[in-house]
Amino acid sequence: MDDSTPYIVDTEGDLILQLQDNSEARVSSEVLFEASPVFRAMFSRHFKEGQNLRECQKMGKDAYQKLPDDDAEGMLFVCELIHNMDHNLDPSKMTFEVMQKASIIIDKYDCSEFLRPLGQMFDRLMEPWVKKDCLSELMVMSFRFGCARSFVVVTTKLIYDDLQWLHSPNIEGRPGSREYTYRKYSFQHFSHGHDILAKSMRNSRPTSTASSSTQKCSQGAQRQR
């Protein structure tokens, strides 16, 4: 990407995001507000960022916003999805590393509901990753994406892996040892927390959200064209 020229996410965008790697991306503030309550609050009239945006809009100028704390690749990936999910929901681009970075951005800016189809894609992409030694990362990613199914799959495997350790005849921490007792009670508390959290995630995610999010993204794409 040429650092001197903003990457075009939205051709009619009124906001230039200055990313962590010194690159820039042209986006629509209106689309960001629709997708993220955090961006909506950040650019409200009560904050300097929002006041600057409104002044620039009045003068017909681009507003600039620095995002030095957010991974550039993850932010750009999320912005492209927010603006045009129908065209950018490409599984070939969704490596483990990209999805991990995107999950951090999505969690920070609270747009998992708007990007619900991405979470459904993660459900399918996750299956080969479960076989690798990255269950803890997948558990966190599942939670950030709001994927109850993936969360249950990953945490259940974590629980049963620990359960196998507790009953293994070759473990160093024998029953009664400090290590064994610690692992046993950690397992019990984790299992209880897993059940509560998984149930909460299932109950808090309406099934209609996915179609609503896709419709909003399609409307954004039509506005660009």
C-alpha positions, -999 to 999 in steps of 0.1 A, spaced: 0 0 0 13 35 -9 16 54 24 11 88 6 -23 78 -9 -52 66 13 -64 31 6 -100 34 -7 -125 15 13 -153 39 4 -149 61 -26 -173 87 -11 -158 84 24 -154 115 44 -130 102 70 -93 92 67 -81 67 92 -44 70 99 -33 35 108 -6 20 130 18 13 101 15 49 89 -8 39 60 -42 56 56 -77 44 46 -106 64 33 -139 52 50 -174 65 55 -181 79 90 -218 71 85 -211 34 79 -187 32 109 -214 47 131 -240 22 119 -216 -7 126 -200 4 159 -215 20 189 -180 28 200 -172 48 169 -206 64 172 -199 76 207 -163 85 198 -174 109 170 -204 123 189 -205 161 194 -193 157 230 -158 147 220 -130 164 201 -130 138 174 -167 144 167 -164 181 167 -135 180 143 -155 157 120 -184 181 119 -162 211 112 -146 192 83 -180 182 69 -192 218 70 -161 229 50 -163 199 26 -129 186 37 -117 152 48 -114 145 85 -84 127 98 -84 103 127 -53 86 141 -56 50 154 -21 43 167 -31 15 191 -50 -7 166 -33 -32 143 -34 -18 108 -41 -51 90 -69 -60 114 -85 -26 112 -84 -25 74 -99 -60 72 -127 -50 95 -134 -17 77 -136 -35 44 -161 -60 59 -182 -32 75 -184 -13 42 -191 -42 19 -194 -76 35 -209 -93 5 -178 -88 -16 -152 -91 11 -163 -122 30 -136 -142 12 -124 -173 32 -91 -173 14 -82 -140 31 -92 -153 65 -60 -168 79 -57 -176 116 -35 -145 121 -59 -121 103 -89 -135 122 -71 -131 155 -63 -95 147 -98 -88 135 -113 -103 166 -94 -78 187 -107 -49 166 -143 -62 166 -143 -67 204 -128 -32 210 -153 -14 187 -182 -36 197 -193 -46 161 -197 -83 164 -235 -80 160 -231 -60 128 -205 -85 115 -225 -116 126 -219 -133 92 -181 -131 99 -187 -150 131 -206 -177 112 -177 -180 88 -154 -184 118 -175 -213 129 -165 -231 97 -129 -219 95 -122 -230 130 -124 -267 126 -89 -274 112 -74 -249 137 -88 -269 167 -63 -296 158 -34 -272 164 -21 -262 197 -40 -229 199 -72 -237 218 -68 -209 243 -65 -184 214 -96 -199 197 -116 -197 229 -109 -160 232 -116 -154 195 -149 -173 197 -160 -151 226 -150 -119 208 -169 -129 176 -199 -139 197 -198 -175 183 -216 -197 209 -210 -229 189 -173 -224 185 -169 -214 221 -186 -246 232 -165 -267 209 -132 -252 220 -139 -250 257 -153 -285 258 -121 -298 242 -100 -278 268 -121 -293 296 -118 -329 284 -80 -325 277 -77 -314 313 -99 -342 325 -77 -368 306 -47 -353 324 -64 -357 358 -70 -394 351 -37 -402 334 -17 -429 351 16 -412 342 10 -378 356 36 -364 380 10 -346 401 -5 -375 420 -39 -372 438 -32 -352 470 -3 -332 456 -5 -295 453 -4 -296 415 -31 -322 412 -54 -302 436 -48 -270 417 -56 -286 383 -87 -303 398 -103 -272 412 -93 -251 382 -111 -277 360 -142 -276 382 -145 -239 382 -137 -236 345 -164 -262 337 -190 -243 357 -180 -210 341 -181 -226 307 -217 -238 311 -229 -204 323 -211 -184 297 -221 -207 268 -258 -205 278 -256 -168 281 -240 -165 246 -267 -187 231 -295 -167 247 -281 -132 239 -276 -138 201 -309 -135 181 -309 -155 149 -323 -126 129 -291 -106 135 -272 -122 107 -297 -113 80 -300 -78 94 -263 -72 93 -260 -85 58 -288 -62 46 -271 -32 62 -238 -40 46 -255 -45 12 -271 -11 16 -237 4 23 -223 -13 -8 -251 0 -29 -246 35 -16 -209 33 -27 -218 23 -62 
